[in-house]
């Protein structure tokens, strides 16, 4: 293997032309853009700036990031700013992690209908949690939660699922008190959630089919026939849909650490890549079928890029959403009410001053000065050659 671990950009630059020669006719506009952006990220192709230390005069050249949400290099800044905002929304209650997963026979529909299928996934998971929590026989409260869409498994195959972070409790239906839960267990029955999630999703899917909103071509073309589509829905209704509840977090601050790992993640990060040699890519993956043991998988580079691009989302599809008490339109007043009912103070953000630090990073040589921009580097119209 190469002595230096490869990055996603190395794989794209090396096998960009080879991949396009095979798959270009079926790529979406967003997939082509993701390839270009990852290839050009932090190179002269995107321009940059020259920074100089205001104390010792040390100079560095920094090329611009592509800021594509699918680029492994470009998530840190967006994640830090987003987490600083979420920090002020934490409540002094237990938090739970709930995962809603689509069965494979339904998940594959997202390859040709991503906005529709993922939109239904968000809506039905939200309805399932909100209505089940509001049931007086169960919790009898209005709750809120955050949901993050992931479309991949560890081996990069399509595996659509939602990671939901749910505060343990909610506001009573009359708005007079906070109804909490036990710290050791989730407050909603998982089997009820699974049944309602499956029923709600399939109902919405059938409605979309009746309206002609679903597209089917290639291997899925036969599903355009009503009897074949109905058979698919019946088969999906006959299996259990996975709703998994993980143990509760240690406290609100632990939630932030969790969110830092999940919210701005891409299909595969650079640290999982292990080798790029002879047209093949090696990467680490967790085999959850065998006690989550770490294993090494090696794929043809073109196949690796094909799997990666399965998880490039359409423009405009928001992959982090908040519902219930945390929905954008009501979040501020509802959180104030929650804190009043819990007799809790508003948490202070620890993120103040981060933007200044990003704009004026410390000098790596003298450690005292700050790097200031003294010159801008224009964007170059260049073609990055293959490095194979």
TAFENUR-V991930 format. One record per residue. N is the residue number from 1. RES is the residue in three letters. PHI is phi in whole degrees, 0 to 359 (none if undefined). OMEGA is omega as a letter, one per 30 degrees, with the letter a starting at -180 (* if undefined). Layout:
n = <N/N>
res = <RES/RES>
phi = <PHI/PHI>
omega = <OMEGA/OMEGA>
This chain:
n = <1/2/3/4/5/6/7/8/9/10/11/12/13/14/15/16/17/18/19/20/21/22/23/24/25/26/27/28/29/30/31/32/33/34/35/36/37/38/39/40/41/42/43/44/45/46/47/48/49/50/51/52/53/54/55/56/57/58/59/60/61/62/63/64/65/66/67/68/69/70/71/72/73/74/75/76/77/78/79/80/81/82/83/84/85/86/87/88/89/90/91/92/93/94/95/96/97/98/99/100/101/102/103/104/105/106/107/108/109/110/111/112/113/114/115/116/117/118/119/120/121/122/123/124/125/126/127/128/129/130/131/132/133/134/135/136/137/138/139/140/141/142/143/144/145/146/147/148/149/150/151/152/153/154/155/156/157/158/159/160/161/162/163/164/165/166/167/168/169/170/171/172/173/174/175/176/177/178/179/180/181/182/183/184/185/186/187/188/189/190/191/192/193/194/195/196/197/198/199/200/201/202/203/204/205/206/207/208/209/210/211/212/213/214/215/216/217/218/219/220/221/222/223/224/225/226/227/228/229/230/231/232/233/234/235/236/237/238/239/240/241/242/243/244/245/246/247/248/249/250/251/252/253/254/255/256/257/258/259/260/261/262/263/264/265/266/267/268/269/270/271/272/273/274/275/276/277/278/279/280/281/282/283/284/285/286/287/288/289/290/291/292/293/294/295/296/297/298/299/300/301/302/303/304/305/306/307/308/309/310/311/312/313/314/315/316/317/318/319/320/321/322/323/324/325/326/327/328/329/330/331/332/333/334/335/336/337/338/339/340/341/342/343/344/345/346/347/348/349/350/351/352/353/354/355/356/357/358/359/360/361/362/363/364/365/366/367/368/369/370/371/372/373/374/375/376/377/378/379/380/381/382/383/384/385/386/387/388>
res = <UNK/UNK/UNK/UNK/UNK/UNK/UNK/UNK/UNK/UNK/UNK/UNK/UNK/UNK/UNK/UNK/UNK/UNK/UNK/UNK/UNK/UNK/UNK/UNK/UNK/UNK/UNK/UNK/UNK/UNK/UNK/UNK/UNK/UNK/UNK/UNK/UNK/UNK/UNK/UNK/UNK/UNK/UNK/UNK/UNK/UNK/UNK/UNK/UNK/UNK/UNK/UNK/UNK/UNK/UNK/UNK/UNK/UNK/UNK/UNK/UNK/UNK/UNK/UNK/UNK/UNK/UNK/UNK/UNK/UNK/UNK/UNK/UNK/UNK/UNK/UNK/UNK/UNK/UNK/UNK/UNK/UNK/UNK/UNK/UNK/UNK/UNK/UNK/UNK/UNK/UNK/UNK/UNK/UNK/UNK/UNK/UNK/UNK/UNK/UNK/UNK/UNK/UNK/UNK/UNK/UNK/UNK/UNK/UNK/UNK/UNK/UNK/UNK/UNK/UNK/UNK/UNK/UNK/UNK/UNK/UNK/UNK/UNK/UNK/UNK/UNK/UNK/UNK/UNK/UNK/UNK/UNK/UNK/UNK/UNK/UNK/UNK/UNK/UNK/UNK/UNK/UNK/UNK/UNK/UNK/UNK/UNK/UNK/UNK/UNK/UNK/UNK/UNK/UNK/UNK/UNK/UNK/UNK/UNK/UNK/UNK/UNK/UNK/UNK/UNK/UNK/UNK/UNK/UNK/UNK/UNK/UNK/UNK/UNK/UNK/UNK/UNK/UNK/UNK/UNK/UNK/UNK/UNK/UNK/UNK/UNK/UNK/UNK/UNK/UNK/UNK/UNK/UNK/UNK/UNK/UNK/UNK/UNK/UNK/UNK/UNK/UNK/UNK/UNK/UNK/UNK/UNK/UNK/UNK/UNK/UNK/UNK/UNK/UNK/UNK/UNK/UNK/UNK/UNK/UNK/UNK/UNK/UNK/UNK/UNK/UNK/UNK/UNK/UNK/UNK/UNK/UNK/UNK/UNK/UNK/UNK/UNK/UNK/UNK/UNK/UNK/UNK/UNK/UNK/UNK/UNK/UNK/UNK/UNK/UNK/UNK/UNK/UNK/UNK/UNK/UNK/UNK/UNK/UNK/UNK/UNK/UNK/UNK/UNK/UNK/UNK/UNK/UNK/UNK/UNK/UNK/UNK/UNK/UNK/UNK/UNK/UNK/UNK/UNK/UNK/UNK/UNK/UNK/UNK/UNK/UNK/UNK/UNK/UNK/UNK/UNK/UNK/UNK/UNK/UNK/UNK/UNK/UNK/UNK/UNK/UNK/UNK/UNK/UNK/UNK/UNK/UNK/UNK/UNK/UNK/UNK/UNK/UNK/UNK/UNK/UNK/UNK/UNK/UNK/UNK/UNK/UNK/UNK/UNK/UNK/UNK/UNK/UNK/UNK/UNK/UNK/UNK/UNK/UNK/UNK/UNK/UNK/UNK/UNK/UNK/UNK/UNK/UNK/UNK/UNK/UNK/UNK/UNK/UNK/UNK/UNK/UNK/UNK/UNK/UNK/UNK/UNK/UNK/UNK/UNK/UNK/UNK/UNK/UNK/UNK/UNK/UNK/UNK/UNK/UNK/UNK/UNK/UNK/UNK/UNK/UNK/UNK/UNK/UNK/UNK/UNK/UNK/UNK/UNK/UNK/UNK/UNK/UNK>
phi = <none/296/297/265/296/285/246/303/298/298/294/295/296/287/240/302/294/298/294/296/300/263/243/307/299/253/282/278/300/293/292/296/296/299/300/298/295/296/298/267/302/58/233/297/299/255/75/179/206/255/245/229/291/281/247/257/83/300/243/222/253/239/271/288/276/281/62/285/290/257/274/298/274/252/258/297/294/298/295/297/293/294/294/298/290/291/301/279/257/288/248/280/224/295/239/240/246/240/241/255/239/276/295/300/292/267/302/294/296/290/298/252/222/298/298/291/294/289/295/296/300/300/296/287/295/295/300/300/292/293/288/294/293/282/297/300/284/249/267/68/211/273/245/220/196/247/234/237/275/239/247/240/256/296/268/75/288/293/206/292/202/248/263/246/253/240/299/277/141/192/274/303/299/268/75/264/204/268/255/266/225/290/291/269/216/292/265/234/291/295/295/294/300/299/296/292/297/299/297/292/295/294/297/293/294/296/297/296/295/297/276/74/275/268/250/223/209/64/296/261/302/297/289/289/278/305/291/291/296/294/297/300/295/296/295/293/288/273/248/285/264/281/238/250/249/271/304/294/289/289/166/305/293/293/298/298/296/296/299/299/277/253/291/249/283/251/304/211/266/298/290/274/283/240/197/221/206/54/75/229/244/246/211/277/208/266/267/290/285/231/59/57/293/283/227/248/246/238/233/303/300/294/294/300/294/299/296/300/286/300/254/278/273/295/301/92/275/277/261/236/226/235/228/64/299/260/299/306/289/238/302/299/293/291/293/297/294/300/293/297/291/268/55/242/278/288/292/268/286/265/267/294/89/294/296/298/296/290/286/229/293/291/289/286/264/273/72/258/283/241/276/245/287/242/200/257/258/291/295/257/271/235/248/281/288/296/255/285>
omega = <l/l/l/l/l/l/l/l/l/a/a/a/a/a/a/a/l/a/a/l/a/a/a/a/a/a/l/l/a/l/l/l/l/l/a/a/l/l/a/a/l/l/l/a/a/a/a/a/l/l/a/l/a/l/a/l/l/a/l/l/l/l/a/l/a/l/l/a/l/a/a/a/a/a/a/a/l/l/a/a/a/a/l/l/a/a/a/a/a/l/a/a/l/l/a/a/a/a/l/a/l/l/a/a/l/a/a/l/a/l/a/a/a/a/a/a/a/l/l/l/l/a/a/l/l/l/a/a/a/a/l/l/a/l/a/l/a/l/a/a/l/a/l/l/l/a/l/l/l/a/a/l/a/l/l/l/l/a/a/l/l/l/a/l/a/l/a/l/a/a/l/a/l/l/a/a/l/l/a/l/l/a/a/a/l/a/l/a/a/a/l/l/a/a/a/l/l/a/a/a/a/l/l/l/l/l/l/l/a/l/a/a/a/l/l/l/a/a/a/a/a/a/l/l/a/a/l/l/a/l/l/l/l/l/l/l/a/a/l/l/a/l/a/l/l/l/a/l/a/a/a/a/l/l/a/l/l/a/l/l/a/a/a/l/l/a/l/a/a/a/l/a/a/a/l/a/l/l/a/a/l/l/l/l/l/l/a/l/l/l/l/l/l/l/l/l/l/a/l/a/l/l/l/l/l/l/a/a/l/a/l/a/l/l/l/l/a/a/l/a/l/a/l/a/a/l/a/a/a/a/a/a/a/l/l/l/l/a/l/a/l/a/a/l/l/a/l/l/l/a/a/l/a/a/l/l/l/a/a/a/a/l/a/a/a/l/a/a/l/l/l/l/l/a/l/l/a/l/l/l/a/l/a/a/l/l/a/*>
